[in-house]
Amino acid sequence: MKNSIKTQRKKLRLSQEELAIKASVTRQTIIAIENDKYDPSLGLAFKLAYVLQTSIETLFIWKDDQND
């Protein structure tokens, strides 16, 4: 799943560490999500959207690889 976390984070001038603290996860988790190496749980996705002041639909872009 693609995401715009890095873009949203930079708009708010937050570091990865600051976002991690606000979302109660590690910086490594933020790095993995930003690099599309890890898809967050639904709860974490909601928390990230809240912290980044956006909607889940804006933050995460789901693509069905079978229909592309």
QUIWO-V136359 format. One record per run of one state. SS is the DSSP state (H for helix, E for strand, - for the rest). FROM is the first residue (numbers start at 1). LEN is the number of residues. If there is no record, write none. Layout:
ss={SS:SS}
from={FROM:FROM}
len={LEN:LEN}
//
This chain:
ss={-:E:-:H:-:H:-:H:-:H:-:H:E:-:H:-}
from={1:2:4:5:12:16:24:27:35:42:52:56:60:62:65:68}
len={1:2:1:7:4:8:3:8:7:10:4:4:2:3:3:1}
//
